[in-house]
Amino acid sequence: MHLHASLSSLLRAGKLCALVAVAAGALFACSSGKTTNDYTRLSGEVFTTTFSIQYDLPKDYSLAVDSTFHAFSHSLNPFDSTSLISAINRNESQQADSMLREVFLQSVEISRQTGGSYDVTCSPFINLWGFGFEKKNSVSQHTIDSIRAFVGYEKVTFDGLRMIKADPRMKMDFSSISKGYCSDLVARMLLGKGAKNYLVELGGEIAYQGVNPQGKPWVIGIDKPVEGASVSEEQFQVRIQLPTTAGGVATSGNYRNFKLVDGKKVAHTIDPRTGYPIQTDILSVTILAPSCMLADGLATACMTRRAEEVPALVKHFPGVEYMLILGDGKDGFRTLMSPGFERLVLAD
């Protein structure tokens, strides 16, 4: 089976790598294999990226995983012309569902705490700069000024499961938060099947709980911010041991996802308040949070801030830890971590 369209904008620059062996597979000739302690491994491709899943049940739930991906796509995939968000963006419907509502409400909370530097209604700006689900021909100050009039999370409200836009020109793109949410959805499905230990990784966004097949906490590696680098253990900035309580972890960065505009690199993080790409002193943000959805959204939000502003921002969200990778002005990198995150880092 295959999904109707790709979620290419879900492929963000930063990446987490689960340090586990997974079988090769493609959607949805999904590969599976058994390990000790009755853990099952699934892997494949979806939304133009890869996924890998491990959980402590002997049964192959690849069909349930596929069903979860399809339900998610029908709700939140802006590249699927039949999805709810696509119909809402085209003003053909106001009908949402519980998934779309849940993601929207979480995004609004992040928007409020960032003063609007994170905003899922900035899709027209994302499209304008060539990172979204629609393509625009040129960028001008006049175009940016005209778009700014109908961008703003406060212009969207919910009445039950009806999503109401204050301006019909508004379009929303949840790609900055929905990949993490999709990882959470798969984790919820596994919990419903009786799993107590799992790691769900979708394009680098990870939902986790418990321990690995060896009975030890899950370990992940966080990439160094090197353009075009393939993932290998030698290129990890750090490795961390995840808590055993349920949570999520996500990374965002501009160093791999950019466009060339008039011969200049343009970062994929757009400031909704100005309509222009933004590049602060942060090269990469990794967020650990109670859910992968929150981790995903906050990682993007932090990319609109300077490093000195991140601690105050994350304090609004209980249970959140962070690691920032900053340039050192030369060819190397330096890290800035919250105390809770630093305690998770493994020695080399």
C-alpha positions, 0 to 999 in steps of 0.5 A: 500500500502507499500514501497518496502524496509525499510529505516532503517538507517533513524532511527537516535538516536535523536528524536523530538516529536510533542506535538499534539494528533494523531490517531493511524495508520499503513501504509497505513491504515492511520488513520485520524480524524477531529479537530476544525477549520477544521484541519485534522490529519493523522498518520501511519508508513513508512520507518520503522518509524512513521509519523504524519501530521496535516494541516488546510484543512478538506479533507483527503489527505492520498492518496497524502501523500502516493504518495509523499512517493512513489515518494521519495522512487523511487528517494532516497531510497537505500534499494529499488532496483528499485530506481534511487539512487540504479541504480546509485550506481550499475553503471546501470544508471546515470539518476537522477531526480529533487529530487535527484539533489536537495538533492545532491546539498544541501548536497554538500553545507554542505560538503563544509562548513564542510571541508568534515566531512559531505559527502554523498559519505561515504556510503561504510564506513557506510556499513563497520561499519554496519549502511548502506544498505549493510553488511560487515564482518570485519573492518581493516585498510587496508579496510578503506584505500582502501575505502578512495580512492573512497570517496569524494563529489567532485568526483560526478558531475551533467550534467543536470539530469545525475549524474556522478561518477569519480569512479564506486566504489562510492556509495551514501547514502542520509539517513542523509538528505533525511528524512528531505527532505521527510518531506519538500516534504509532506509540499510542497504537502499540500501547493499545496492543499491550506494549510497554517498551517501544521506540518509534522513529519517523524521519528522525523524530522519536517516541519512546518508552521503557527499555530495549531488548537487552533490558537497558534504556534506549540510546540515540545519537544526535548528528553533527551539523554537517551539510550533506553528511551521511549518518554514521556513529563517527559523525554524532555530536553526542549520544544520549540515554533516554529516560524510561518514562514515555516521551519524545525527542526531535531535532531541527536545524537549517544546515541541510534544508535550504534553497538557493535564491539568487545564488544565496542559501536561504534557510527553511525556518521562516519568521512568520512576523516578517515573512523572511527566512531566519538564521540565528546563532543556533545551528541545531536544536534537540528537544526532549519532551513528554510527547514527540509532538511537543518536541517536534514543534518546540525544536522548530520554534527554538530555531527562531530564537537566539541561544540565550532566549531558549531557556526562558522559552522552554520553561513554559513547558514542564518536562522539557530538556534541550541541547543546542549546537552552535558554531564556534566561529571556525570549523567546529561546534559547541553545545549548550545543554539544559542540566537535565539533558546533560545528565543523559549524555553518554561518555565517549 
